Amino acid sequence: MTDAPSYGFDTLQIHAGAKPDPATGARQTPIYQTTAYVFRDAEHAAALFNLQEVGFIYSRLTNPTVAVLQERLATLEGGVGAVCCSSGHAAQIMALFPLMGPGCNVVASTRLYGGTVTQFSQTIKRFGWSAKFVDTDDLDAVKAAIDENTRAVFCESIANPGGYVTDIRALADITDGAGIPLIVDNTSATPYLCNPIAQGATLVVHSTTKYLTGNGTVTGGCVIDSGKFDWSANDKFSSLSAPEPAYHGLKFHETFGPLAYTFHGIAIGLRDLGMTMNPQAAHYTLMGVETLSLRMQRHCENARKVADWLENDDRIDYVTYAGLPSSPYYERAQACYPKGTGGLFTFAVKGGYEACVKLVDSLEIFSHVANLGDTRSLIIHSASTTHRQLTPEQQEAAGAGPNVVRVSIGIEDADDLIRDLDQALAKACG
């Protein structure tokens, strides 16, 4: 597409990055199910391996189907480039990889998906990295947590599981002052509801498994670069500013400018970590993205209706949906997320842990699964599943206490969802 920024979101979600296949005229992006690509000659091969020419070498690095998805997501998020990978968890490691080193730390929100908390508090220690968890609503605490070894601040735009909304602009002001990037996981909001880069984020990560694909078929992840950060402003980010031995001393930021981070993600990250998205997964996700705005509108409408009903039910202690006027995040959500606050939230059931377990076992339309962002409505008791590895204090901080269930509201008839919850609550709380 030419002059892509002039097009609206609904047009870009269908057309960005794609064009009819030059060989066959196929209108839908083909699945290029190939591991390798034939070089024109030896000189062409050498130029590709030296990063002197852009092209396809081997599908661990680049693939035409995946490339279309990368360009589409970068366009929708307002970034200069993107790197797709095998899962959302892979995307988080890919996002940190060019920034971190032994002894470095990331300041992370306490309101993160339980698997992310585990990855940051346990797994990254094996790389010699560490994480400091803070309440990102407490801006003074965020500032105090940043030290000379901090290389990024990490948060979620709409936090999983509680549906809390983050003041991205306020965090970006802090990271700009500290000279470090702000990384925002935009999985729950999607670029349709929130544009973190426009609010000051440096990098955006996604689990494309969720709303972007939207049909519960494939896993995937993506890292999108704003292209706005000066990686050479200090010596903190030597992977991007200093000579790279594997490419004969090439300096990524000096050579590729705004695309330095994206090129590093492919030429170093995918090359050595191998967290590759397969072309079939990219194809499914491309088809999902085509209807993203339509689905997100319905997710938001249904979630507001279900949350309203739950809030007025005597069997419920509280509902965390930021689209409710009673939410402490309501005004922020109206200002920063004017199209809606997604389909994800939690509610606390009177009767505690046992009532929650009974509830999820009694539902008929809702599926009890460890996923979100599907067209189907989903439910899970986080304390006994996704957040099981966390301490009780961490569970409470993440909004996943023992009396809380998380719902991902789908695009079914909202009245049917309410009837299903009503009959299950009767069994759980009877």
VENDA-V847978 format. One record per pair of residues at least 4 apart in sequence whose ideal C-beta (glycine too) atoms are under 8 Angstrom apart, sorted by sequence separation. I is the first residue (numbers start at 1). GAP is how many residues later the second one is. D is the distance in Angstrom with one decimal. If there is no record, write none. Layout:
# VENDA-V847978
i,gap,d
I,GAP,D
I,GAP,D
This chain:
# VENDA-V847978
i,gap,d
3,4,7.9
7,4,4.3
8,4,7.0
9,4,6.1
10,4,7.3
11,4,5.9
12,4,4.3
21,4,6.3
26,4,5.4
40,4,4.1
41,4,7.4
42,4,6.4
43,4,6.4
44,4,6.6
45,4,6.4
46,4,6.0
48,4,7.7
57,4,5.6
58,4,7.7
59,4,4.4
62,4,7.1
63,4,6.5
64,4,6.9
65,4,7.1
66,4,6.2
67,4,6.5
68,4,6.3
69,4,6.2
70,4,6.2
71,4,6.2
72,4,6.4
73,4,6.1
75,4,7.9
86,4,4.7
87,4,7.1
88,4,6.8
89,4,7.0
90,4,6.0
91,4,6.1
92,4,6.6
93,4,6.0
95,4,7.7
96,4,5.0
100,4,4.6
108,4,6.3
112,4,4.3
113,4,7.2
114,4,6.5
115,4,6.2
116,4,6.1
117,4,5.7
118,4,5.4
119,4,4.8
120,4,5.8
125,4,6.9
134,4,6.6
138,4,6.8
139,4,6.5
140,4,6.2
141,4,6.3
142,4,7.0
146,4,4.5
155,4,7.8
156,4,6.3
159,4,6.8
167,4,6.6
168,4,6.0
169,4,6.6
170,4,7.1
171,4,6.3
172,4,6.0
173,4,6.6
174,4,6.4
186,4,6.6
189,4,4.3
190,4,7.3
191,4,6.0
195,4,6.7
196,4,7.7
197,4,5.3
206,4,7.7
208,4,4.4
209,4,6.1
210,4,7.7
213,4,6.5
237,4,5.6
238,4,4.0
245,4,7.1
251,4,5.9
252,4,5.7
253,4,7.1
256,4,4.4
259,4,5.5
260,4,6.2
261,4,6.4
262,4,6.9
263,4,5.6
264,4,5.1
265,4,4.3
266,4,5.2
267,4,5.9
268,4,6.0
269,4,5.5
270,4,6.8
277,4,5.4
278,4,7.2
279,4,6.3
280,4,6.7
281,4,6.3
282,4,6.2
283,4,6.7
284,4,6.5
285,4,6.3
286,4,7.1
288,4,7.0
291,4,5.5
292,4,6.0
293,4,6.5
294,4,6.9
295,4,6.1
296,4,6.3
297,4,6.4
298,4,6.1
299,4,6.0
300,4,6.4
301,4,6.6
302,4,6.1
303,4,5.8
304,4,6.3
305,4,6.7
306,4,6.3
307,4,6.2
308,4,6.8
309,4,6.6
323,4,7.3
326,4,7.3
329,4,5.4
330,4,6.4
331,4,6.5
332,4,5.7
333,4,4.9
334,4,6.6
337,4,5.3
351,4,2.8
352,4,7.1
353,4,6.6
354,4,6.4
355,4,6.2
356,4,6.7
357,4,6.4
358,4,6.1
359,4,6.9
374,4,5.8
381,4,6.1
382,4,5.0
383,4,5.7
384,4,5.9
390,4,3.7
391,4,7.0
392,4,6.4
393,4,6.4
394,4,6.2
396,4,7.7
400,4,5.8
412,4,5.7
413,4,7.2
414,4,6.4
415,4,6.5
416,4,6.4
417,4,6.4
418,4,6.2
419,4,6.6
420,4,6.3
421,4,6.0
422,4,6.6
423,4,7.0
424,4,6.1
425,4,5.5
426,4,5.6
7,5,5.2
20,5,5.3
21,5,4.0
39,5,4.8
47,5,4.4
48,5,5.5
57,5,6.6
62,5,6.2
74,5,4.3
77,5,7.6
85,5,4.3
99,5,7.5
112,5,5.3
118,5,6.9
119,5,6.5
124,5,4.2
125,5,6.5
145,5,7.4
158,5,6.0
159,5,4.3
166,5,7.0
175,5,5.2
186,5,6.6
189,5,3.8
194,5,7.8
196,5,3.6
208,5,5.7
213,5,6.1
232,5,7.9
239,5,7.6
244,5,6.9
250,5,5.6
255,5,7.4
264,5,6.6
265,5,6.7
266,5,7.4
270,5,6.7
277,5,5.6
311,5,6.9
319,5,6.4
322,5,4.8
325,5,5.4
350,5,6.8
351,5,7.7
363,5,7.1
369,5,8.0
380,5,5.5
382,5,4.4
383,5,6.9
390,5,5.0
395,5,4.8
396,5,5.0
399,5,6.8
412,5,5.9
1,6,6.9
20,6,6.5
24,6,7.6
39,6,4.0
47,6,4.0
48,6,8.0
56,6,5.1
73,6,8.0
74,6,6.6
85,6,5.5
100,6,7.2
124,6,7.1
135,6,6.0
136,6,6.0
158,6,7.2
159,6,7.7
175,6,6.4
206,6,6.1
231,6,4.7
235,6,7.3
243,6,3.9
244,6,5.2
256,6,7.8
269,6,7.5
270,6,6.0
310,6,5.1
321,6,6.4
324,6,6.6
327,6,7.3
349,6,4.7
360,6,7.8
372,6,6.0
380,6,6.4
395,6,5.7
400,6,7.3
20,7,5.6
48,7,5.1
55,7,7.7
56,7,7.0
59,7,8.0
74,7,5.5
124,7,6.6
134,7,4.6
146,7,7.3
158,7,5.6
159,7,6.8
175,7,4.2
197,7,6.3
213,7,6.9
235,7,7.9
243,7,7.0
244,7,7.0
253,7,4.2
256,7,4.7
311,7,7.8
320,7,7.1
322,7,4.1
323,7,7.4
349,7,5.2
351,7,8.0
361,7,7.4
367,7,7.8
371,7,6.0
387,7,7.5
395,7,7.4
410,7,7.7
4,8,6.5
7,8,7.4
21,8,7.7
49,8,7.0
56,8,6.6
74,8,4.0
108,8,7.8
112,8,7.5
134,8,5.6
157,8,7.2
158,8,7.5
186,8,6.0
196,8,5.2
212,8,8.0
232,8,7.7
243,8,5.7
244,8,6.4
252,8,4.3
255,8,8.0
311,8,4.6
322,8,6.3
333,8,4.8
360,8,4.8
387,8,5.1
390,8,6.9
409,8,6.9
7,9,7.9
21,9,5.5
39,9,7.2
44,9,7.2
48,9,5.3
73,9,5.0
85,9,5.4
108,9,7.9
157,9,5.7
209,9,6.9
231,9,4.0
232,9,4.3
242,9,6.7
252,9,7.8
310,9,5.0
367,9,5.6
369,9,5.3
392,9,8.0
96,10,6.4
121,10,5.9
156,10,6.5
172,10,5.1
186,10,5.5
209,10,4.6
212,10,7.9
231,10,5.2
241,10,6.5
322,10,7.6
323,10,6.4
349,10,6.1
367,10,7.2
368,10,7.7
370,10,6.0
390,10,7.6
392,10,7.8
1,11,7.9
18,11,5.2
44,11,7.7
70,11,7.2
71,11,7.3
73,11,7.5
83,11,6.4
120,11,3.9
134,11,4.9
142,11,6.7
155,11,5.1
157,11,6.5
171,11,5.6
208,11,7.9
209,11,5.8
241,11,7.6
252,11,6.0
322,11,4.2
366,11,4.8
367,11,5.3
368,11,5.8
369,11,6.8
387,11,6.1
4,12,5.9
70,12,4.2
108,12,5.3
121,12,7.3
184,12,3.9
207,12,7.8
208,12,3.8
209,12,7.6
240,12,4.9
241,12,5.1
252,12,5.0
307,12,5.2
365,12,6.2
366,12,6.5
367,12,7.3
368,12,6.4
383,12,5.5
70,13,6.6
120,13,7.7
132,13,4.6
155,13,7.5
207,13,7.5
208,13,6.0
239,13,7.5
240,13,4.9
241,13,7.6
311,13,6.1
366,13,4.5
382,13,7.5
387,13,4.1
1,14,5.4
70,14,5.3
106,14,6.8
168,14,7.4
182,14,8.0
207,14,5.7
208,14,5.5
307,14,3.8
386,14,7.5
1,15,6.3
69,15,5.7
206,15,6.4
311,15,6.7
322,15,7.7
370,15,6.0
117,16,7.4
155,16,6.2
168,16,6.0
205,16,6.9
206,16,4.6
307,16,6.6
308,16,7.0
363,16,6.3
370,16,5.9
382,16,7.8
136,17,7.9
184,17,4.3
205,17,6.9
304,17,7.2
307,17,5.6
323,17,6.5
383,17,5.5
1,18,7.7
37,18,7.5
66,18,5.2
106,18,7.9
132,18,7.7
153,18,6.0
166,18,7.5
182,18,6.6
183,18,7.2
186,18,5.0
187,18,7.6
205,18,5.3
206,18,7.5
303,18,6.3
323,18,4.5
382,18,3.7
383,18,6.4
37,19,4.1
136,19,5.1
182,19,4.9
183,19,6.8
184,19,7.4
185,19,7.8
186,19,7.3
187,19,5.2
204,19,7.4
205,19,7.6
304,19,4.9
322,19,4.3
360,19,5.5
383,19,4.6
37,20,6.4
182,20,5.2
183,20,4.6
184,20,5.4
185,20,5.0
186,20,6.0
187,20,4.7
203,20,6.2
204,20,4.3
240,20,5.3
247,20,7.2
303,20,6.7
304,20,7.6
321,20,6.9
359,20,7.8
360,20,7.0
386,20,8.0
36,21,7.6
37,21,7.5
153,21,7.1
181,21,3.5
182,21,7.5
183,21,7.6
184,21,7.4
185,21,7.3
190,21,4.8
203,21,6.8
231,21,7.7
232,21,5.0
240,21,6.5
360,21,5.5
383,21,6.9
36,22,5.5
153,22,5.2
181,22,5.8
183,22,6.4
185,22,7.9
188,22,7.4
190,22,6.5
203,22,5.9
204,22,7.7
231,22,4.3
232,22,7.2
246,22,7.2
359,22,8.0
382,22,6.6
35,23,6.6
36,23,7.2
106,23,7.1
108,23,4.8
110,23,4.9
131,23,8.0
152,23,7.7
187,23,5.2
188,23,7.4
202,23,7.6
203,23,6.9
300,23,7.1
322,23,7.6
381,23,7.8
382,23,7.4
35,24,5.2
92,24,6.5
100,24,7.9
104,24,7.8
105,24,6.7
106,24,7.8
107,24,7.5
108,24,6.9
109,24,7.3
110,24,6.5
111,24,7.6
176,24,7.0
187,24,7.1
202,24,5.4
240,24,5.9
244,24,7.5
321,24,3.9
357,24,6.2
381,24,5.2
382,24,5.3
34,25,6.5
102,25,7.3
103,25,6.3
104,25,5.7
105,25,4.5
106,25,5.2
107,25,5.0
108,25,5.4
109,25,7.1
110,25,5.4
111,25,7.1
163,25,7.5
175,25,7.9
201,25,6.6
239,25,6.5
320,25,5.0
356,25,4.7
380,25,6.9
381,25,7.8
89,26,6.5
93,26,7.7
102,26,3.2
104,26,7.7
105,26,6.3
106,26,7.5
108,26,7.6
109,26,7.5
110,26,7.6
168,26,7.7
202,26,6.8
319,26,6.5
320,26,4.8
379,26,5.9
380,26,5.4
32,27,8.0
89,27,7.6
92,27,6.4
100,27,6.9
101,27,7.3
102,27,7.4
105,27,5.8
107,27,6.1
109,27,4.3
153,27,6.8
155,27,7.6
157,27,5.4
160,27,7.1
172,27,6.4
173,27,7.1
175,27,7.3
197,27,7.6
202,27,4.8
319,27,7.6
320,27,7.0
356,27,7.8
357,27,7.0
379,27,6.9
96,28,7.3
101,28,7.8
146,28,7.4
150,28,7.1
152,28,5.7
153,28,7.8
155,28,7.6
156,28,7.1
157,28,6.9
160,28,5.4
168,28,5.4
172,28,2.6
319,28,4.5
344,28,5.8
353,28,8.0
356,28,8.0
379,28,5.1
34,29,7.8
100,29,4.9
142,29,6.7
151,29,6.0
152,29,5.1
153,29,5.2
154,29,4.7
155,29,5.9
156,29,4.3
157,29,4.8
159,29,7.2
171,29,7.7
172,29,6.2
197,29,4.5
231,29,5.9
239,29,7.3
318,29,6.8
319,29,8.0
344,29,7.8
378,29,7.0
379,29,7.6
89,30,6.2
136,30,6.0
137,30,7.4
150,30,6.0
151,30,7.8
152,30,7.2
153,30,7.0
154,30,8.0
155,30,7.1
156,30,7.8
158,30,4.0
169,30,4.8
228,30,7.4
231,30,7.1
317,30,7.8
318,30,5.1
343,30,7.6
353,30,7.0
377,30,6.9
378,30,4.3
32,31,5.7
93,31,7.8
136,31,7.9
139,31,5.8
143,31,5.7
152,31,5.3
154,31,7.3
156,31,7.2
157,31,6.7
158,31,4.5
168,31,4.1
169,31,5.5
197,31,7.7
227,31,3.4
316,31,5.4
317,31,3.9
353,31,7.5
377,31,6.7
32,32,4.4
139,32,7.7
142,32,5.6
146,32,5.0
156,32,6.5
157,32,4.3
168,32,6.3
227,32,6.7
229,32,7.5
316,32,6.7
317,32,7.1
377,32,5.5
378,32,7.2
32,33,4.9
96,33,7.1
168,33,5.9
225,33,7.9
316,33,6.5
317,33,5.7
377,33,3.9
30,34,7.8
31,34,5.6
120,34,7.5
146,34,7.1
225,34,7.6
227,34,7.7
315,34,6.7
316,34,6.9
372,34,7.6
374,34,6.7
376,34,4.6
30,35,6.8
107,35,6.4
136,35,6.2
139,35,6.5
143,35,7.9
158,35,7.6
315,35,5.5
373,35,6.2
375,35,5.3
377,35,6.1
29,36,5.9
158,36,7.2
225,36,4.4
304,36,7.6
314,36,7.9
315,36,7.8
346,36,7.6
372,36,3.8
374,36,6.2
375,36,5.1
376,36,7.3
157,37,4.7
225,37,5.1
303,37,7.9
310,37,5.2
371,37,7.5
107,38,4.6
303,38,7.6
307,38,6.1
29,39,4.9
107,39,5.9
157,39,5.8
300,39,7.2
301,39,7.8
303,39,6.8
225,40,7.9
300,40,3.1
303,40,4.4
307,40,7.8
377,40,5.6
299,41,7.7
300,41,6.8
302,41,6.7
303,41,7.6
366,41,7.2
105,42,7.4
112,42,7.7
223,42,6.2
297,42,7.6
300,42,6.4
303,42,6.6
107,43,5.7
112,43,7.7
113,43,7.3
296,43,7.5
297,43,7.3
299,43,6.3
300,43,6.6
105,44,5.4
106,44,7.0
111,44,7.8
112,44,6.0
296,44,7.0
299,44,3.4
104,45,5.2
105,45,5.4
106,45,6.3
107,45,7.4
108,45,7.6
109,45,6.8
111,45,6.8
360,45,6.5
103,46,5.8
104,46,7.5
105,46,7.1
106,46,4.9
107,46,4.7
108,46,4.6
109,46,4.2
296,46,7.3
356,46,7.4
359,46,6.3
104,47,4.8
106,47,7.2
107,47,7.2
108,47,7.4
109,47,6.6
112,47,6.8
113,47,4.4
114,47,7.9
296,47,7.9
356,47,6.4
365,47,6.5
106,48,5.4
111,48,3.9
112,48,7.5
113,48,7.3
181,48,5.4
355,48,7.6
356,48,7.2
353,49,4.3
356,49,5.1
17,50,7.4
18,50,5.1
101,50,8.0
109,50,7.0
152,50,8.0
352,50,6.1
353,50,6.5
17,51,4.4
100,51,5.4
111,51,6.3
152,51,8.0
352,51,4.5
365,51,6.1
366,51,7.3
17,52,7.2
99,52,4.4
100,52,7.9
351,52,7.6
365,52,6.2
17,53,7.3
99,53,5.5
111,53,5.3
346,53,5.8
348,53,7.2
350,53,7.8
17,54,3.1
18,54,7.1
179,54,6.1
221,54,7.7
346,54,7.4
349,54,5.9
366,54,6.1
16,55,6.3
17,55,4.2
96,55,7.7
111,55,7.9
179,55,5.9
348,55,4.8
349,55,7.7
365,55,4.3
366,55,7.6
16,56,4.4
96,56,6.8
180,56,7.2
221,56,7.5
348,56,5.1
349,56,6.5
364,56,5.5
95,57,8.0
109,57,7.2
179,57,7.3
220,57,5.1
347,57,7.1
363,57,5.6
17,58,6.6
203,58,7.4
346,58,4.9
347,58,6.4
363,58,7.3
366,58,7.8
13,59,7.3
16,59,4.0
346,59,6.5
364,59,7.6
12,60,7.4
16,60,6.8
346,60,4.9
347,60,7.2
364,60,7.7
220,61,5.0
345,61,7.5
346,61,7.3
362,61,7.2
363,61,4.6
92,62,7.9
218,62,7.1
219,62,6.9
220,62,7.2
344,62,7.1
345,62,6.4
362,62,3.9
12,63,5.5
13,63,6.3
218,63,4.0
344,63,7.4
12,64,5.9
344,64,5.3
345,64,7.9
360,64,8.0
220,65,5.7
343,65,5.7
344,65,7.7
359,65,5.2
362,65,4.4
218,66,4.7
343,66,4.1
359,66,6.4
362,66,6.2
9,67,6.9
217,67,5.1
218,67,6.7
343,67,7.2
359,68,7.7
116,69,7.5
215,69,7.1
358,69,6.2
359,69,4.0
358,70,4.0
4,71,5.8
213,71,5.8
113,72,7.9
213,72,4.5
356,72,7.4
112,73,7.6
212,73,5.8
215,73,5.8
355,73,4.6
214,74,4.2
355,74,5.7
213,75,4.1
212,76,5.9
213,76,7.8
349,76,7.4
106,77,8.0
208,77,5.0
212,77,5.6
214,77,7.2
351,77,6.5
214,78,7.1
351,78,5.3
320,79,6.4
349,79,6.5
350,79,6.2
212,80,6.6
295,80,6.7
349,80,7.0
211,81,7.0
214,81,5.5
99,82,6.9
211,84,7.2
151,85,6.3
211,85,6.8
151,86,7.5
317,86,6.9
96,87,7.8
95,88,5.5
211,88,7.5
92,93,7.6
88,97,7.8
88,99,6.4
192,100,5.5
191,101,7.9
192,101,5.0
306,101,7.4
190,102,6.2
193,103,6.1
306,103,5.6
192,104,4.7
190,106,5.9
303,106,4.2
193,107,7.6
302,107,4.8
95,108,5.6
302,108,7.1
306,108,6.1
77,109,7.2
302,109,6.7
305,109,4.4
309,109,5.1
313,109,8.0
316,109,7.9
95,110,5.1
299,110,6.1
302,110,7.4
315,110,4.9
299,111,7.2
306,111,5.6
310,111,7.1
299,112,6.3
302,112,4.4
306,112,6.1
309,112,7.7
313,112,7.0
78,113,7.9
92,113,6.0
298,113,4.2
301,113,7.3
305,113,7.4
315,113,7.8
77,114,4.8
91,114,4.6
315,114,4.5
76,115,4.2
91,115,6.5
302,115,6.8
306,115,7.2
76,116,7.9
91,116,7.0
295,116,5.9
78,117,5.7
88,117,7.2
73,118,7.6
77,118,6.6
79,118,5.9
88,118,6.7
89,118,7.7
77,119,7.4
78,119,4.6
88,119,2.5
77,120,5.9
78,120,5.9
87,120,6.8
88,120,7.4
88,121,6.2
87,122,6.8
88,122,7.6
84,124,7.2
79,125,6.8
77,127,5.2
94,127,7.4
95,128,4.8
92,129,7.7
94,129,5.2
91,130,3.1
88,131,7.7
90,131,5.0
91,131,5.8
211,131,7.8
87,132,4.7
88,132,7.8
89,132,7.1
91,132,5.2
73,133,7.1
86,133,6.7
87,133,6.5
88,133,4.5
86,134,6.7
87,134,4.9
73,135,7.7
85,135,7.2
86,135,6.6
84,136,6.3
85,136,4.7
84,137,7.0
85,137,7.0
101,137,7.9
199,137,7.1
84,138,4.8
85,138,7.3
99,138,6.1
69,139,7.9
73,139,7.4
83,139,7.0
98,139,7.1
82,140,5.5
83,140,5.0
99,140,7.4
82,141,6.6
98,141,4.6
82,142,4.4
98,142,5.8
194,142,7.1
81,143,7.5
82,143,7.1
194,143,5.7
81,144,5.3
193,144,5.4
79,145,4.1
80,145,5.9
79,146,5.4
80,146,7.0
81,146,6.9
193,146,5.2
77,147,4.6
79,147,5.4
80,147,3.2
192,147,6.6
193,147,5.8
78,148,7.4
79,148,6.4
189,148,6.7
193,148,7.2
73,149,5.3
193,149,6.1
74,150,5.4
73,151,6.0
74,151,7.8
70,152,7.2
189,152,7.9
190,152,7.7
69,153,7.7
189,153,5.8
216,153,8.0
188,154,5.3
216,155,6.1
164,156,7.0
188,156,5.1
163,157,5.2
165,157,4.9
162,158,4.6
163,158,5.6
164,158,6.7
216,158,4.3
163,159,5.6
214,159,6.3
215,159,6.8
216,159,7.7
213,160,7.7
214,160,6.8
215,160,6.1
216,160,7.1
210,161,7.3
211,161,7.9
212,161,7.7
214,161,6.0
209,162,7.2
210,162,5.5
211,162,3.8
98,163,6.3
210,163,3.0
158,164,7.4
165,164,4.8
209,164,7.4
210,164,7.9
164,165,5.9
167,165,6.1
98,166,5.0
98,167,7.0
165,167,5.5
169,167,7.7
97,168,7.9
165,168,4.8
168,168,7.1
167,169,7.1
98,170,7.2
94,171,6.0
97,171,7.7
98,171,7.0
165,171,6.5
97,172,5.4
165,172,6.0
94,175,5.1
94,176,7.9
97,176,6.8
165,176,6.2
80,178,4.9
81,178,5.2
163,178,6.6
13,179,7.9
80,179,5.8
83,179,6.0
94,179,6.9
158,179,7.4
163,179,6.8
81,180,7.5
82,180,6.8
93,180,7.0
81,181,3.1
94,181,6.2
163,181,5.1
9,182,7.7
80,182,6.9
81,182,7.8
83,182,3.8
93,182,7.1
163,182,3.7
9,183,6.4
83,183,5.8
90,183,7.8
158,183,6.3
161,183,7.0
162,183,7.0
163,183,6.8
158,184,5.2
160,184,6.2
161,184,8.0
162,184,5.2
188,184,7.4
85,185,7.1
90,185,3.8
161,185,5.2
188,185,7.6
83,186,6.7
158,186,6.6
187,186,7.3
83,187,6.8
87,188,7.5
86,189,4.8
85,190,4.2
86,190,6.1
85,191,6.6
86,191,5.7
85,192,5.5
86,192,7.8
84,193,4.3
51,196,6.1
50,197,7.0
50,198,7.6
84,198,6.5
51,199,6.6
51,204,7.5
62,204,6.4
61,205,5.7
61,206,7.5
69,208,7.7
61,209,5.3
60,210,6.1
61,210,6.1
60,211,7.1
66,211,5.3
51,212,6.9
160,212,6.7
66,213,6.0
69,213,4.5
76,213,7.6
60,214,5.9
63,214,8.0
65,214,4.0
68,214,7.3
72,214,6.9
61,215,7.9
64,215,7.8
51,216,5.9
60,216,4.9
63,216,5.1
66,216,4.4
69,216,5.8
73,216,7.5
59,217,6.9
65,217,4.6
69,217,5.4
72,217,6.2
65,218,5.7
68,218,6.4
63,219,7.3
59,220,7.2
69,220,7.6
65,221,7.6
161,221,5.2
161,225,7.6
161,226,7.8
164,235,6.9
162,236,7.3
161,237,7.1
162,237,3.1
161,238,5.8
162,238,7.7
159,239,8.0
161,239,5.5
159,240,7.2
161,243,7.7
161,245,3.8
33,246,5.8
160,246,7.6
32,247,5.4
33,247,7.2
31,248,5.0
31,249,5.6
31,251,8.0
31,252,4.8
29,254,6.7
29,257,5.7
28,259,7.9
135,262,7.6
133,264,7.7
18,268,7.6
114,268,6.4
117,270,7.8
115,271,6.4
118,271,5.3
114,272,4.5
118,272,7.2
113,273,7.1
114,273,3.6
117,273,6.0
114,274,7.7
114,275,7.0
13,276,5.3
14,276,5.0
114,276,5.8
13,277,6.0
117,277,6.3
13,278,7.8
13,279,5.2
13,280,6.2
114,281,7.9
117,281,6.6
10,283,5.3
9,284,5.9
110,284,7.7
114,284,6.3
111,286,7.3
112,286,6.6
114,286,6.5
110,287,4.3
111,287,6.0
110,288,6.5
111,288,6.4
